[in-house]
């Protein structure tokens, strides 16, 4: 398996004038460290207005800074929100291509449609059409990567005259494509579009196996018609992680942060009544955590499930990989056996300390990661045997890129070059 980290930029109140500056710079230091330690990827989300949960409005700036400080690690958008009022397709195509150039071909391009009312309402996005917008925008952007010039587009939600979109990405035909796949129904959408699955719910190994099997069965079927001009058959999960030799220390350092993540996630995606600029989520978390079940012992005296239990039923274990190297190794072996391709750790949340995250990464890289790295080549071989010629067949079903002469489409490119990736 491969390993990565993802940054929501969680920043609980109270804040001072330098809170966000410290947050971003600590995150960059962590990515620089994981690059040196041999981690495979670092991801950044895009969210707007979600105070304390995710201060992540400009991931393209953050990832560009990470590119300048790293050499090997892949840099992932997890995800760019594609409904048109969030991001114009031209600007997305330009930013992704430039990041791919300056990082020497290290970009992973994840996309999504957005969910929270806080974000959708503020940008004036119709919830009923946001998936249509995502699908159309993904088609537009991937064509902008490969068509020269980009041919006139007249879609349901997007229209544009012929223009040449520059620069083009280094990876050909474009960086690997992913999408958010937190719910089970999203796995089908992901696989049928030939996209890597970013499972942003903390699913357990048994559920992971079921979803991986479903994902790869669709990739291999005629239902898979790539949204882009490559297929990215990869299934990634996210789980919390804090590694320490002493289990109690690991729990003390990491579990509050994981519980705050669960609380704020449920708040913005469920029960919260947010007052922008006034609500204090950290204070509410502290005052209500026992009532809501965000404590180590979540047992209750009645039959009504706690909010924490509901979060776990929906998203999986909030403890995840918080524990000793031996405990984490045992858990990861189960994900490996389930066929998971990459595990992406959520570490920077709540008030988890920067130095504890750094120590955790170092211990994990020293004590846990090596055995999985040794088996990565065998994993890739098994996956290729599982896929057979599915990728080639899927690409043959995709409508090809267009070529224009004076605004008239005269032919099509059927054999776009594919990048041979070294890592």
ROLUM-6656 format. One record per residue (C-alpha): residue in one letter; x, y, z; residue number from 1. Coordinates in Angstrom, 2 decimals, decimal comma. Example, Ala and Ser with C-alpha at 12.3 -4.5 7.8 and 13.67 -1.06 7.14 Angstrom:
@res=A; u=12,30; v=-4,50; w=7,80; n=1 .
@res=S; u=13,67; v=-1,06; w=7,14; n=2 .
END
This chain:
@res=X; u=0,00; v=0,00; w=0,00; n=1 .
@res=X; u=0,88; v=3,62; w=-0,42; n=2 .
@res=X; u=0,59; v=6,17; w=2,38; n=3 .
@res=X; u=-0,33; v=9,83; w=2,45; n=4 .
@res=X; u=-1,65; v=12,61; w=4,66; n=5 .
@res=X; u=-4,51; v=15,02; w=4,10; n=6 .
@res=X; u=-4,98; v=18,57; w=5,38; n=7 .
@res=X; u=-8,35; v=20,09; w=6,25; n=8 .
@res=X; u=-6,63; v=22,89; w=8,19; n=9 .
@res=X; u=-8,76; v=22,42; w=11,28; n=10 .
@res=X; u=-8,35; v=25,45; w=13,56; n=11 .
@res=X; u=-10,48; v=25,55; w=16,73; n=12 .
@res=X; u=-11,14; v=28,80; w=18,56; n=13 .
@res=X; u=-9,91; v=30,92; w=20,22; n=14 .
@res=X; u=-7,79; v=32,48; w=17,48; n=15 .
@res=X; u=-5,13; v=35,15; w=17,51; n=16 .
@res=X; u=-3,71; v=37,18; w=14,63; n=17 .
@res=X; u=-1,25; v=34,42; w=13,77; n=18 .
@res=X; u=-3,37; v=31,26; w=14,24; n=19 .
@res=X; u=-3,88; v=30,51; w=10,56; n=20 .
@res=X; u=-0,31; v=31,47; w=9,69; n=21 .
@res=X; u=1,01; v=28,95; w=12,23; n=22 .
@res=X; u=-1,46; v=26,34; w=11,01; n=23 .
@res=X; u=-0,41; v=26,53; w=7,35; n=24 .
@res=X; u=3,29; v=26,73; w=8,03; n=25 .
@res=X; u=3,18; v=23,78; w=10,40; n=26 .
@res=X; u=1,33; v=21,81; w=7,74; n=27 .
@res=X; u=4,02; v=22,67; w=5,19; n=28 .
@res=X; u=6,71; v=21,53; w=7,64; n=29 .
@res=X; u=4,83; v=18,25; w=8,09; n=30 .
@res=X; u=4,61; v=17,67; w=4,33; n=31 .
@res=X; u=8,30; v=18,48; w=3,95; n=32 .
@res=X; u=9,03; v=15,86; w=6,62; n=33 .
@res=X; u=6,80; v=13,19; w=5,06; n=34 .
@res=X; u=8,51; v=13,81; w=1,72; n=35 .
@res=X; u=11,86; v=13,01; w=3,32; n=36 .
@res=X; u=10,42; v=10,01; w=5,17; n=37 .
@res=X; u=9,17; v=8,42; w=1,95; n=38 .
@res=X; u=5,42; v=9,00; w=2,15; n=39 .
@res=X; u=3,71; v=8,82; w=-1,23; n=40 .
@res=X; u=1,26; v=11,72; w=-1,14; n=41 .
@res=X; u=0,01; v=14,84; w=0,61; n=42 .
@res=X; u=-3,51; v=16,11; w=-0,05; n=43 .
@res=X; u=-5,36; v=19,37; w=0,53; n=44 .
@res=X; u=-9,13; v=19,87; w=0,64; n=45 .
@res=X; u=-11,18; v=22,83; w=-0,60; n=46 .
@res=X; u=-13,78; v=24,22; w=1,76; n=47 .
@res=X; u=-15,25; v=27,66; w=2,34; n=48 .
@res=X; u=-16,81; v=29,28; w=5,44; n=49 .
@res=X; u=-16,53; v=26,14; w=7,62; n=50 .
@res=X; u=-15,06; v=27,88; w=10,66; n=51 .
@res=X; u=-12,84; v=25,74; w=12,92; n=52 .
@res=X; u=-13,55; v=22,60; w=10,83; n=53 .
@res=X; u=-11,65; v=23,51; w=7,65; n=54 .
@res=X; u=-9,87; v=26,77; w=6,80; n=55 .
@res=X; u=-9,03; v=25,58; w=3,30; n=56 .
@res=X; u=-10,29; v=28,05; w=0,73; n=57 .
@res=X; u=-7,21; v=28,17; w=-1,54; n=58 .
@res=X; u=-5,63; v=24,69; w=-1,78; n=59 .
@res=X; u=-3,88; v=25,60; w=-5,04; n=60 .
@res=X; u=-1,77; v=28,16; w=-3,16; n=61 .
@res=X; u=-0,99; v=25,75; w=-0,35; n=62 .
@res=X; u=0,00; v=22,94; w=-2,72; n=63 .
@res=X; u=2,21; v=25,27; w=-4,75; n=64 .
@res=X; u=4,08; v=26,12; w=-1,55; n=65 .
@res=X; u=4,34; v=22,40; w=-0,79; n=66 .
@res=X; u=5,72; v=21,76; w=-4,28; n=67 .
@res=X; u=8,52; v=24,25; w=-3,67; n=68 .
@res=X; u=9,54; v=22,48; w=-0,44; n=69 .
@res=X; u=9,42; v=18,86; w=-1,60; n=70 .
@res=X; u=11,07; v=16,59; w=-4,16; n=71 .
@res=X; u=9,24; v=13,25; w=-4,47; n=72 .
@res=X; u=5,87; v=13,29; w=-2,74; n=73 .
@res=X; u=2,75; v=13,53; w=-4,89; n=74 .
@res=X; u=0,51; v=16,55; w=-4,26; n=75 .
@res=X; u=-3,21; v=15,91; w=-4,35; n=76 .
@res=X; u=-6,28; v=18,06; w=-4,60; n=77 .
@res=X; u=-8,76; v=16,23; w=-2,46; n=78 .
@res=X; u=-10,88; v=17,82; w=-3,85; n=79 .
@res=X; u=-11,41; v=20,80; w=-6,21; n=80 .
@res=X; u=-15,08; v=21,76; w=-6,08; n=81 .
@res=X; u=-16,28; v=21,83; w=-9,70; n=82 .
@res=X; u=-19,79; v=23,35; w=-9,79; n=83 .
@res=X; u=-19,24; v=26,36; w=-12,01; n=84 .
@res=X; u=-19,81; v=29,14; w=-9,48; n=85 .
@res=X; u=-17,02; v=27,73; w=-7,29; n=86 .
@res=X; u=-14,33; v=27,47; w=-9,94; n=87 .
@res=X; u=-14,35; v=28,36; w=-13,63; n=88 .
@res=X; u=-13,06; v=25,38; w=-15,66; n=89 .
@res=X; u=-10,42; v=27,48; w=-17,44; n=90 .
@res=X; u=-8,95; v=28,59; w=-14,13; n=91 .
@res=X; u=-8,94; v=25,03; w=-12,80; n=92 .
@res=X; u=-7,24; v=23,68; w=-15,93; n=93 .
@res=X; u=-4,61; v=26,44; w=-15,82; n=94 .
@res=X; u=-3,87; v=25,97; w=-12,11; n=95 .
@res=X; u=-3,61; v=22,18; w=-12,28; n=96 .
@res=X; u=-1,37; v=22,28; w=-15,34; n=97 .
@res=X; u=0,96; v=24,88; w=-13,83; n=98 .
@res=X; u=1,19; v=22,99; w=-10,53; n=99 .
@res=X; u=2,02; v=19,85; w=-12,50; n=100 .
@res=X; u=4,80; v=21,70; w=-14,34; n=101 .
@res=X; u=6,45; v=23,29; w=-11,31; n=102 .
@res=X; u=6,21; v=20,04; w=-9,30; n=103 .
@res=X; u=7,76; v=18,02; w=-12,13; n=104 .
@res=X; u=4,66; v=15,94; w=-12,68; n=105 .
@res=X; u=3,56; v=15,19; w=-9,11; n=106 .
@res=X; u=-0,09; v=16,31; w=-9,19; n=107 .
@res=X; u=-3,07; v=14,11; w=-8,30; n=108 .
@res=X; u=-6,28; v=15,83; w=-9,45; n=109 .
@res=X; u=-9,29; v=15,07; w=-7,26; n=110 .
@res=X; u=-12,68; v=16,68; w=-7,90; n=111 .
@res=X; u=-16,10; v=16,79; w=-6,31; n=112 .
@res=X; u=-19,51; v=18,42; w=-6,31; n=113 .
@res=X; u=-19,70; v=19,88; w=-2,76; n=114 .
@res=X; u=-22,28; v=19,11; w=-0,07; n=115 .
@res=X; u=-22,64; v=21,62; w=2,77; n=116 .
@res=X; u=-25,44; v=24,15; w=2,74; n=117 .
@res=X; u=-23,03; v=26,77; w=4,13; n=118 .
@res=X; u=-21,00; v=26,58; w=0,92; n=119 .
@res=X; u=-23,69; v=25,89; w=-1,69; n=120 .
@res=X; u=-25,98; v=28,73; w=-0,58; n=121 .
@res=X; u=-23,21; v=31,32; w=-0,40; n=122 .
@res=X; u=-22,04; v=30,57; w=-3,95; n=123 .
@res=X; u=-25,60; v=30,35; w=-5,28; n=124 .
@res=X; u=-25,28; v=26,74; w=-6,42; n=125 .
@res=X; u=-28,37; v=24,65; w=-7,11; n=126 .
@res=X; u=-28,17; v=21,46; w=-5,07; n=127 .
@res=X; u=-30,36; v=19,69; w=-7,61; n=128 .
@res=X; u=-27,93; v=20,23; w=-10,50; n=129 .
@res=X; u=-24,56; v=20,17; w=-8,76; n=130 .
@res=X; u=-23,76; v=16,61; w=-9,84; n=131 .
@res=X; u=-24,59; v=17,47; w=-13,46; n=132 .
@res=X; u=-22,32; v=20,49; w=-13,17; n=133 .
@res=X; u=-19,50; v=18,36; w=-11,74; n=134 .
@res=X; u=-19,77; v=15,84; w=-14,57; n=135 .
@res=X; u=-19,85; v=18,50; w=-17,27; n=136 .
@res=X; u=-17,01; v=20,50; w=-15,71; n=137 .
@res=X; u=-14,83; v=17,39; w=-15,52; n=138 .
@res=X; u=-15,40; v=16,70; w=-19,22; n=139 .
@res=X; u=-14,59; v=20,33; w=-20,05; n=140 .
@res=X; u=-11,40; v=20,49; w=-17,96; n=141 .
@res=X; u=-9,95; v=17,21; w=-19,20; n=142 .
@res=X; u=-10,59; v=18,31; w=-22,78; n=143 .
@res=X; u=-8,80; v=21,57; w=-22,03; n=144 .
@res=X; u=-5,79; v=19,50; w=-20,96; n=145 .
@res=X; u=-5,56; v=17,62; w=-24,26; n=146 .
@res=X; u=-7,23; v=19,65; w=-27,00; n=147 .
@res=X; u=-5,13; v=22,26; w=-28,78; n=148 .
@res=X; u=-7,07; v=24,41; w=-29,20; n=149 .
@res=X; u=-9,99; v=23,59; w=-26,92; n=150 .
@res=X; u=-12,93; v=23,26; w=-29,29; n=151 .
@res=X; u=-16,14; v=25,26; w=-28,89; n=152 .
@res=X; u=-18,26; v=23,79; w=-26,08; n=153 .
@res=X; u=-22,04; v=24,06; w=-25,82; n=154 .
@res=X; u=-23,17; v=22,09; w=-22,79; n=155 .
@res=X; u=-26,20; v=22,29; w=-20,56; n=156 .
@res=X; u=-24,42; v=24,37; w=-17,93; n=157 .
@res=X; u=-21,29; v=25,63; w=-19,71; n=158 .
@res=X; u=-20,65; v=27,34; w=-23,03; n=159 .
@res=X; u=-17,36; v=28,66; w=-24,39; n=160 .
@res=X; u=-15,90; v=29,60; w=-27,78; n=161 .
@res=X; u=-12,73; v=28,02; w=-29,14; n=162 .
@res=X; u=-9,63; v=28,98; w=-27,18; n=163 .
@res=X; u=-6,19; v=27,46; w=-26,57; n=164 .
@res=X; u=-5,84; v=26,74; w=-22,85; n=165 .
@res=X; u=-2,24; v=27,09; w=-21,67; n=166 .
@res=X; u=-0,09; v=25,75; w=-20,16; n=167 .
@res=X; u=-0,63; v=22,02; w=-20,67; n=168 .
@res=X; u=0,21; v=19,61; w=-17,82; n=169 .
@res=X; u=3,46; v=17,68; w=-17,78; n=170 .
@res=X; u=1,75; v=14,33; w=-17,17; n=171 .
@res=X; u=0,13; v=13,01; w=-20,32; n=172 .
@res=X; u=-2,67; v=13,08; w=-21,14; n=173 .
@res=X; u=-3,25; v=14,74; w=-17,77; n=174 .
@res=X; u=-2,70; v=14,10; w=-14,03; n=175 .
@res=X; u=-4,49; v=11,09; w=-12,49; n=176 .
@res=X; u=-8,14; v=11,83; w=-11,76; n=177 .
@res=X; u=-9,88; v=11,12; w=-8,44; n=178 .
@res=X; u=-13,19; v=11,99; w=-6,86; n=179 .
@res=X; u=-14,67; v=12,07; w=-3,39; n=180 .
@res=X; u=-16,42; v=8,80; w=-2,61; n=181 .
@res=X; u=-17,46; v=8,94; w=1,02; n=182 .
@res=X; u=-20,85; v=7,27; w=0,58; n=183 .
@res=X; u=-21,34; v=3,83; w=-0,91; n=184 .
@res=X; u=-23,45; v=5,12; w=-3,80; n=185 .
@res=X; u=-20,58; v=7,40; w=-4,79; n=186 .
@res=X; u=-18,33; v=4,36; w=-5,36; n=187 .
@res=X; u=-20,46; v=3,44; w=-8,38; n=188 .
@res=X; u=-20,20; v=6,96; w=-9,82; n=189 .
@res=X; u=-16,47; v=6,98; w=-9,22; n=190 .
@res=X; u=-15,79; v=3,61; w=-10,84; n=191 .
@res=X; u=-18,15; v=4,12; w=-13,78; n=192 .
@res=X; u=-16,18; v=7,28; w=-14,62; n=193 .
@res=X; u=-12,79; v=5,57; w=-14,34; n=194 .
@res=X; u=-11,74; v=7,76; w=-11,41; n=195 .
@res=X; u=-9,65; v=6,98; w=-8,37; n=196 .
@res=X; u=-11,82; v=6,70; w=-5,24; n=197 .
@res=X; u=-11,07; v=9,02; w=-2,33; n=198 .
@res=X; u=-13,13; v=7,43; w=0,41; n=199 .
@res=X; u=-13,41; v=10,26; w=2,90; n=200 .
@res=X; u=-15,34; v=8,19; w=5,43; n=201 .
@res=X; u=-13,41; v=6,30; w=8,09; n=202 .
@res=X; u=-14,53; v=2,85; w=6,95; n=203 .
@res=X; u=-13,34; v=-0,30; w=8,72; n=204 .
@res=X; u=-11,43; v=-3,05; w=6,85; n=205 .
@res=X; u=-14,52; v=-5,24; w=6,37; n=206 .
@res=X; u=-16,48; v=-2,40; w=4,76; n=207 .
@res=X; u=-13,39; v=-1,44; w=2,77; n=208 .
@res=X; u=-13,18; v=-4,93; w=1,26; n=209 .
@res=X; u=-16,79; v=-4,78; w=0,14; n=210 .
@res=X; u=-16,35; v=-1,35; w=-1,44; n=211 .
@res=X; u=-13,04; v=-2,25; w=-3,10; n=212 .
@res=X; u=-14,61; v=-5,34; w=-4,66; n=213 .
@res=X; u=-17,56; v=-3,32; w=-5,95; n=214 .
@res=X; u=-15,27; v=-0,59; w=-7,27; n=215 .
@res=X; u=-13,02; v=-2,94; w=-9,24; n=216 .
@res=X; u=-15,93; v=-4,97; w=-10,58; n=217 .
@res=X; u=-17,35; v=-1,79; w=-12,17; n=218 .
@res=X; u=-13,92; v=-0,71; w=-13,48; n=219 .
@res=X; u=-13,75; v=-4,07; w=-15,28; n=220 .
@res=X; u=-17,28; v=-3,83; w=-16,67; n=221 .
@res=X; u=-18,78; v=-2,06; w=-19,67; n=222 .
@res=X; u=-20,26; v=0,47; w=-17,23; n=223 .
@res=X; u=-16,82; v=2,12; w=-16,97; n=224 .
@res=X; u=-16,68; v=5,01; w=-19,46; n=225 .
@res=X; u=-13,80; v=7,31; w=-18,44; n=226 .
@res=X; u=-14,64; v=10,92; w=-17,62; n=227 .
@res=X; u=-11,11; v=11,89; w=-18,62; n=228 .
@res=X; u=-8,54; v=10,53; w=-21,02; n=229 .
@res=X; u=-6,96; v=8,07; w=-18,64; n=230 .
@res=X; u=-8,26; v=5,59; w=-16,08; n=231 .
@res=X; u=-6,98; v=5,77; w=-12,51; n=232 .
@res=X; u=-7,86; v=2,43; w=-10,88; n=233 .
@res=X; u=-7,02; v=3,23; w=-7,26; n=234 .
@res=X; u=-9,00; v=2,97; w=-4,05; n=235 .
@res=X; u=-7,87; v=5,18; w=-1,14; n=236 .
@res=X; u=-9,27; v=5,46; w=2,37; n=237 .
@res=X; u=-8,77; v=8,11; w=5,05; n=238 .
@res=X; u=-8,40; v=7,37; w=8,75; n=239 .
@res=X; u=-7,12; v=9,29; w=11,79; n=240 .
@res=X; u=-3,55; v=8,48; w=12,83; n=241 .
@res=X; u=-1,33; v=9,22; w=15,80; n=242 .
@res=X; u=1,49; v=6,77; w=16,46; n=243 .
@res=X; u=3,30; v=6,38; w=19,80; n=244 .
@res=X; u=5,05; v=3,50; w=21,56; n=245 .
@res=X; u=2,64; v=3,90; w=24,51; n=246 .
@res=X; u=-1,04; v=3,37; w=23,65; n=247 .
@res=X; u=-2,27; v=5,72; w=26,38; n=248 .
@res=X; u=0,00; v=8,49; w=25,16; n=249 .
@res=X; u=-1,23; v=7,98; w=21,59; n=250 .
@res=X; u=-4,84; v=8,23; w=22,75; n=251 .
@res=X; u=-4,10; v=11,26; w=24,91; n=252 .
@res=X; u=-2,41; v=13,04; w=22,02; n=253 .
@res=X; u=-4,70; v=12,07; w=19,17; n=254 .
@res=X; u=-8,20; v=11,05; w=20,21; n=255 .
@res=X; u=-9,49; v=14,51; w=21,16; n=256 .
@res=X; u=-8,56; v=15,76; w=17,71; n=257 .
@res=X; u=-10,33; v=12,84; w=16,02; n=258 .
@res=X; u=-13,40; v=13,43; w=18,15; n=259 .
@res=X; u=-13,38; v=17,15; w=17,36; n=260 .
@res=X; u=-13,20; v=16,23; w=13,67; n=261 .
@res=X; u=-16,21; v=13,94; w=14,10; n=262 .
@res=X; u=-18,11; v=16,62; w=16,01; n=263 .
@res=X; u=-17,45; v=19,40; w=13,49; n=264 .
@res=X; u=-18,19; v=17,09; w=10,57; n=265 .
@res=X; u=-21,57; v=16,19; w=12,07; n=266 .
@res=X; u=-22,15; v=19,87; w=12,91; n=267 .
@res=X; u=-21,69; v=21,20; w=9,36; n=268 .
@res=X; u=-23,19; v=18,21; w=7,57; n=269 .
@res=X; u=-26,02; v=17,66; w=10,02; n=270 .
@res=X; u=-27,20; v=19,21; w=13,27; n=271 .
@res=X; u=-25,36; v=22,57; w=13,39; n=272 .
@res=X; u=-27,11; v=25,95; w=13,48; n=273 .
@res=X; u=-24,13; v=28,07; w=12,54; n=274 .
@res=X; u=-23,82; v=31,83; w=13,12; n=275 .
@res=X; u=-20,86; v=32,99; w=10,98; n=276 .
@res=X; u=-18,30; v=34,83; w=13,07; n=277 .
@res=X; u=-20,03; v=34,07; w=16,37; n=278 .
@res=X; u=-20,47; v=30,33; w=16,84; n=279 .
@res=X; u=-17,72; v=28,70; w=18,90; n=280 .
@res=X; u=-17,44; v=25,04; w=17,92; n=281 .
@res=X; u=-14,55; v=24,19; w=20,26; n=282 .
@res=X; u=-16,49; v=25,53; w=23,23; n=283 .
@res=X; u=-19,64; v=23,68; w=22,20; n=284 .
@res=X; u=-17,60; v=20,51; w=21,69; n=285 .
@res=X; u=-16,17; v=20,76; w=25,21; n=286 .
@res=X; u=-19,57; v=21,49; w=26,75; n=287 .
@res=X; u=-21,48; v=18,80; w=24,88; n=288 .
@res=X; u=-18,95; v=16,06; w=24,16; n=289 .
@res=X; u=-20,19; v=13,73; w=26,91; n=290 .
@res=X; u=-23,82; v=14,35; w=25,98; n=291 .
@res=X; u=-23,02; v=13,65; w=22,31; n=292 .
@res=X; u=-20,80; v=10,65; w=23,03; n=293 .
@res=X; u=-17,41; v=12,09; w=22,05; n=294 .
@res=X; u=-15,58; v=10,45; w=24,93; n=295 .
@res=X; u=-13,47; v=7,29; w=25,14; n=296 .
@res=X; u=-16,32; v=5,30; w=26,63; n=297 .
@res=X; u=-19,34; v=5,93; w=24,42; n=298 .
@res=X; u=-21,72; v=3,63; w=26,32; n=299 .
@res=X; u=-25,04; v=5,22; w=27,34; n=300 .
@res=X; u=-27,83; v=4,36; w=29,73; n=301 .
@res=X; u=-30,60; v=4,47; w=27,14; n=302 .
@res=X; u=-31,26; v=2,98; w=23,74; n=303 .
@res=X; u=-30,89; v=6,24; w=21,82; n=304 .
@res=X; u=-27,53; v=6,36; w=19,96; n=305 .
@res=X; u=-25,20; v=9,28; w=20,60; n=306 .
@res=X; u=-24,12; v=11,67; w=17,87; n=307 .
@res=X; u=-20,65; v=10,11; w=18,07; n=308 .
@res=X; u=-22,13; v=6,64; w=17,52; n=309 .
@res=X; u=-24,13; v=7,92; w=14,56; n=310 .
@res=X; u=-20,96; v=9,47; w=13,12; n=311 .
@res=X; u=-19,16; v=6,15; w=13,56; n=312 .
@res=X; u=-22,01; v=4,24; w=11,94; n=313 .
@res=X; u=-21,86; v=6,61; w=8,97; n=314 .
@res=X; u=-18,13; v=7,24; w=8,76; n=315 .
@res=X; u=-16,39; v=4,41; w=10,60; n=316 .
@res=X; u=-14,06; v=4,41; w=13,57; n=317 .
@res=X; u=-13,05; v=7,80; w=14,93; n=318 .
@res=X; u=-10,05; v=6,13; w=16,57; n=319 .
@res=X; u=-8,71; v=4,71; w=13,31; n=320 .
@res=X; u=-4,93; v=4,30; w=13,49; n=321 .
@res=X; u=-4,41; v=6,04; w=16,83; n=322 .
@res=X; u=-2,22; v=3,68; w=18,82; n=323 .
@res=X; u=1,09; v=1,86; w=18,96; n=324 .
@res=X; u=3,12; v=0,75; w=15,94; n=325 .
@res=X; u=2,01; v=-2,86; w=16,49; n=326 .
@res=X; u=-1,66; v=-1,87; w=16,67; n=327 .
@res=X; u=-1,42; v=0,30; w=13,57; n=328 .
@res=X; u=0,49; v=-2,39; w=11,67; n=329 .
@res=X; u=-2,18; v=-4,97; w=12,45; n=330 .
@res=X; u=-4,95; v=-2,60; w=11,29; n=331 .
@res=X; u=-3,15; v=-1,72; w=8,07; n=332 .
@res=X; u=-2,56; v=-5,35; w=7,21; n=333 .
@res=X; u=-6,33; v=-5,80; w=7,23; n=334 .
@res=X; u=-6,77; v=-2,88; w=4,81; n=335 .
@res=X; u=-4,02; v=-4,33; w=2,64; n=336 .
@res=X; u=-5,77; v=-7,71; w=2,57; n=337 .
@res=X; u=-8,99; v=-5,92; w=1,65; n=338 .
@res=X; u=-7,33; v=-4,56; w=-1,50; n=339 .
@res=X; u=-7,00; v=-0,92; w=-0,47; n=340 .
@res=X; u=-4,38; v=0,83; w=-2,62; n=341 .
@res=X; u=-3,60; v=3,83; w=-0,42; n=342 .
@res=X; u=-4,23; v=4,89; w=3,18; n=343 .
@res=X; u=-4,36; v=8,65; w=3,72; n=344 .
@res=X; u=-3,96; v=9,80; w=7,31; n=345 .
@res=X; u=-5,82; v=12,66; w=8,95; n=346 .
@res=X; u=-3,50; v=13,97; w=11,66; n=347 .
@res=X; u=-3,84; v=17,73; w=11,88; n=348 .
@res=X; u=-7,21; v=18,25; w=13,55; n=349 .
@res=X; u=-8,47; v=19,87; w=16,71; n=350 .
@res=X; u=-5,59; v=20,86; w=18,99; n=351 .
@res=X; u=-3,28; v=17,98; w=18,15; n=352 .
@res=X; u=0,20; v=19,43; w=18,59; n=353 .
@res=X; u=2,52; v=19,96; w=15,64; n=354 .
@res=X; u=5,48; v=18,32; w=17,39; n=355 .
@res=X; u=3,37; v=15,25; w=18,23; n=356 .
@res=X; u=2,32; v=14,90; w=14,59; n=357 .
@res=X; u=5,96; v=15,12; w=13,52; n=358 .
@res=X; u=7,02; v=12,50; w=16,06; n=359 .
@res=X; u=4,15; v=10,29; w=14,94; n=360 .
@res=X; u=5,16; v=10,48; w=11,27; n=361 .
@res=X; u=8,77; v=9,62; w=12,13; n=362 .
@res=X; u=7,81; v=6,63; w=14,28; n=363 .
@res=X; u=5,35; v=5,35; w=11,70; n=364 .
@res=X; u=7,91; v=5,65; w=8,89; n=365 .
@res=X; u=10,53; v=3,84; w=10,97; n=366 .
@res=X; u=8,46; v=1,06; w=12,55; n=367 .
@res=X; u=5,40; v=0,46; w=10,34; n=368 .
@res=X; u=5,83; v=1,64; w=6,77; n=369 .
@res=X; u=8,81; v=-0,45; w=5,59; n=370 .
@res=X; u=7,05; v=-3,82; w=5,41; n=371 .
@res=X; u=4,23; v=-2,36; w=3,31; n=372 .
@res=X; u=6,71; v=-0,68; w=0,99; n=373 .
@res=X; u=8,41; v=-4,04; w=0,48; n=374 .
@res=X; u=5,11; v=-5,55; w=-0,64; n=375 .
@res=X; u=4,05; v=-2,67; w=-2,90; n=376 .
@res=X; u=5,45; v=-4,20; w=-6,07; n=377 .
@res=X; u=3,61; v=-7,44; w=-5,39; n=378 .
@res=X; u=0,43; v=-5,47; w=-4,70; n=379 .
@res=X; u=0,70; v=-3,70; w=-8,04; n=380 .
@res=X; u=1,27; v=-7,02; w=-9,82; n=381 .
@res=X; u=-1,84; v=-8,54; w=-8,24; n=382 .
@res=X; u=-3,85; v=-5,47; w=-9,17; n=383 .
@res=X; u=-2,72; v=-5,63; w=-12,78; n=384 .
@res=X; u=-3,70; v=-9,29; w=-12,93; n=385 .
@res=X; u=-7,07; v=-8,35; w=-11,47; n=386 .
@res=X; u=-7,62; v=-5,61; w=-14,05; n=387 .
@res=X; u=-6,38; v=-7,45; w=-17,12; n=388 .
@res=X; u=-7,16; v=-5,33; w=-20,17; n=389 .
@res=X; u=-10,01; v=-3,44; w=-18,47; n=390 .
@res=X; u=-8,29; v=-0,06; w=-18,72; n=391 .
@res=X; u=-7,67; v=-0,37; w=-22,46; n=392 .
@res=X; u=-11,27; v=-1,44; w=-23,05; n=393 .
@res=X; u=-12,60; v=1,44; w=-20,97; n=394 .
@res=X; u=-10,52; v=4,02; w=-22,84; n=395 .
@res=X; u=-11,85; v=2,65; w=-26,14; n=396 .
@res=X; u=-15,38; v=3,54; w=-24,94; n=397 .
@res=X; u=-14,47; v=7,17; w=-24,21; n=398 .
@res=X; u=-15,29; v=9,82; w=-26,82; n=399 .
@res=X; u=-11,93; v=11,02; w=-28,16; n=400 .
@res=X; u=-10,43; v=14,48; w=-28,01; n=401 .
@res=X; u=-11,33; v=16,81; w=-30,83; n=402 .
@res=X; u=-9,24; v=18,65; w=-33,41; n=403 .
@res=X; u=-10,44; v=21,91; w=-34,93; n=404 .
@res=X; u=-9,56; v=23,81; w=-38,06; n=405 .
@res=X; u=-11,05; v=27,27; w=-38,08; n=406 .
@res=X; u=-13,65; v=26,31; w=-35,52; n=407 .
@res=X; u=-14,76; v=23,19; w=-37,41; n=408 .
@res=X; u=-14,10; v=19,74; w=-35,94; n=409 .
@res=X; u=-12,42; v=17,75; w=-38,68; n=410 .
@res=X; u=-10,98; v=14,68; w=-36,95; n=411 .
@res=X; u=-10,19; v=13,21; w=-33,55; n=412 .
@res=X; u=-7,17; v=11,99; w=-31,61; n=413 .
@res=X; u=-7,72; v=8,39; w=-30,60; n=414 .
@res=X; u=-4,29; v=7,51; w=-29,21; n=415 .
@res=X; u=-3,30; v=10,07; w=-26,63; n=416 .
@res=X; u=0,07; v=9,45; w=-24,96; n=417 .
@res=X; u=-0,04; v=8,02; w=-21,45; n=418 .
@res=X; u=2,54; v=8,94; w=-18,85; n=419 .
@res=X; u=4,62; v=6,11; w=-17,43; n=420 .
@res=X; u=4,84; v=7,07; w=-13,76; n=421 .
@res=X; u=7,85; v=6,21; w=-11,67; n=422 .
@res=X; u=6,11; v=6,41; w=-8,29; n=423 .
END
